[in-house]
Amino acid sequence: MSRATAEIELGLKLSHKLSTCRSPYDALSACQEWLTEEMNARNEDARQFMTNCQKFMTEGTKLFSNGRSNGRISR
């Protein structure tokens, strides 16, 4: 939910900046700033996704190993 809110705020910020532009250069600058922020957000999303995948794989390995060590079952 917080990601969606941040996305909306970023879009509104761009809309506001574009509505106050006085030249094509101002518009280009506003779009470039928006794109930079958007790419940073996507980078953070990807980093978080990879972290979650790594945690999932680690926990899955622990679950499926079921206490086994070196291919042997612990008794």
C-alpha positions in Angstrom: 0.0 0.0 0.0 2.8 2.4 0.8 4.4 1.7 -2.6 1.1 2.6 -4.4 0.9 5.8 -2.3 4.5 6.7 -3.2 3.7 6.0 -6.9 0.7 8.4 -6.8 2.7 11.1 -5.0 5.5 10.9 -7.6 3.0 11.2 -10.4 1.3 14.2 -8.8 4.6 15.8 -8.3 5.5 15.4 -12.0 2.1 16.7 -13.0 2.5 19.8 -10.8 6.0 20.5 -12.2 4.8 20.1 -15.8 1.9 22.5 -15.2 4.3 25.2 -14.0 6.9 24.8 -16.8 7.8 27.9 -18.7 10.0 26.3 -21.4 10.7 22.9 -23.0 13.9 22.8 -21.0 11.9 23.0 -17.8 9.6 20.2 -19.0 12.6 18.0 -19.9 14.2 18.6 -16.6 11.0 17.7 -14.7 10.7 14.5 -16.7 14.3 13.6 -16.2 13.9 14.1 -12.4 10.7 12.0 -12.4 12.5 9.2 -14.4 15.4 9.2 -12.0 13.1 8.9 -9.0 11.1 6.2 -10.8 14.2 4.2 -11.6 15.5 4.5 -8.0 12.1 3.1 -6.8 12.3 0.2 -9.2 15.9 -0.5 -8.1 14.7 -0.7 -4.5 11.8 -2.9 -5.5 14.2 -5.3 -7.2 16.6 -5.3 -4.3 13.8 -6.1 -1.9 12.5 -8.8 -4.2 15.9 -10.5 -4.3 16.3 -10.3 -0.6 12.9 -12.0 -0.1 13.8 -14.7 -2.6 17.1 -15.3 -0.8 15.2 -15.7 2.5 12.7 -18.0 0.9 15.4 -20.2 -0.5 17.3 -20.3 2.8 14.1 -21.3 4.7 13.1 -23.8 2.0 16.5 -25.4 2.2 16.2 -25.7 6.0 12.7 -27.2 5.7 13.6 -29.8 3.1 16.8 -30.8 4.7 14.8 -31.9 7.7 17.9 -32.2 9.9 19.9 -34.2 7.3 23.6 -33.7 7.2 25.9 -34.9 4.4 23.1 -36.9 2.9 22.4 -38.9 6.0 19.3 -38.8 8.2 20.0 -37.8 11.8 18.4 -40.1 14.3 
